[in-house]
Amino acid sequence: MPQPTHHFGIAMPYMDYLGVESISSCAERTITRLNWSPQLCNARGELHGGALMSVLDYSLSAAGRAQRPGYGMATIEMQTQFLSPGKGNLTIEATCLSQDKDLLICRAQAFDQRQRLIASATATLKPVKFKPEPSSLRASA
């Protein structure tokens, strides 16, 4: 089994499965990419909404983690707007809009290769102290 990719310092096998690339992360903005593959498509050959929601959720959480190093994020609620069919690779930009001691509000936007907005999402996230990586996520020899 290959070693999992680290997504901004965390092993996330599901993101590897989806073909997500973690491009950059700082306090101002997190950028990820979802690489198109036919396995992620619906019957019309467009990116399945569930796959897109998964990468939006991950990107929202990454923006939250950029604000709270050493913490993971639990999604309390997420609202998604699908604006156009997803075709080809998508770039997702996420930012933290506001935060207090207990909750963060983040926004993510997915763009196609022509910089058209494909989907947008906002989420309320709860910081949770990050626990060490479970042995089940480590590659076995």
N, C-alpha and C positions, 0 to 999 in steps of 0.2 A: 504494500500500500504506500503511495507517495506521501511525503510530508505535506501537511496542510499549509496553505499560504497564510501568512499572517496579515490580517486586515487591520492596519493601524495598531499593530502590536498584539492582536488577539487572533487565535486560530478559529476559523469559522467554516467548517466543512460545507455547510449549506450554501454559503456564498461562493465557494469554489465550484460546487455542483452547478450553480446558476451561471457561472462564467463571469463573476463580478471582479473587477480590478479596483483596488483602493489606490487612487492616484495621489491625492494630497489632503492634508488635514492641518488646520491651524485654528486659532480662536475665531477668526473671521468667517472661514468658509471651508467646507469639506467637499471634495470632488471624488466621485466614483464613476465607474463605467460599467454598463451592462453590455456584454458582447452578445450579439444576436446569434441564435442557433435554432434550427428547426424544432428541436425538442422543447423549446420554450414557447411555441406558437399554438394558437387556437386553430380551429378547423378552417379559418379564412387565411391562414398563413401570417397572421399578425401576432405580435407579442401578447401572450396571455395576460390578462389583468392581474391574476394572482402572482405571477412572476414579477411583474412590474411593482406591485404593492410590496413584495418581499424586499426588493432592492431599495425602494423608497423608505421602508421601515428601517432597514440597515443604515441607510444614509442619514436619516433623521437621528438615529441613535449615535452614529459616529460624530455628528455635529454636537450632540449633547456631551459625549465623552471628551471632546476637545475642550469643553468648558470645565469639566470635572475629571482631571486625570486621576487614575486609580479607581474610578467608579464605572460600573456598567449602567445601562439604562433599561428600565422596564417601561414598555409602552403602555400607558394608561388608556389613551384613546387616540385614534388616527382618523383623519378625514381626507379622502382622496377624490380628486376631480380628474377624470379622463377626458382629454380635450381632442385628441386625434389618435388614430391607430399607430401603434409602435411598430416601426419597420427599420431594420438595421440596428447598428450599435447606438446606444443611448448614453448620454453624459448626464449625471445627476449632480446638481449643486445644492448643498444644504447649509443652512445657517441657524444659529440660535437667536430667536427673536426676543425672548425675555426669560428671566430665571429668578427664583428666590431660593430659600434654603431647601425646600422640599420638592419643587417641580421646575421643569424647564419646558418652554414652548419652542418648538423648532419647525422650520419650513424647508421642504425639498422641492426642487423642480427638475423634471426630466426633459432633456432636449434631444432632438434627433441630429443627424449629421449636418443638416442645413440650419441648425440653431432654432428650429421651430419648437415651441413648447408643446410637449406631448401629454404631460400629466403634472399635477401639482398636489402636494400633500402637506398637511400640518399635523403635529402630534403633541400631546402632553406626555412628558417623560418623567419618570421618577428615578433619581439616582439610587443605585444599590451598590454597596461595597463590593468591589470585584474580588472574586474568589480565584484561587489558583486553578489552572487548567486541569480539568478532569483527565485521568489517565486514558479514558475511552477516546479522547480527541487526539491523543498522540499516536503517531504511526507505529505499528508493531513491526518488529524485525522479522 
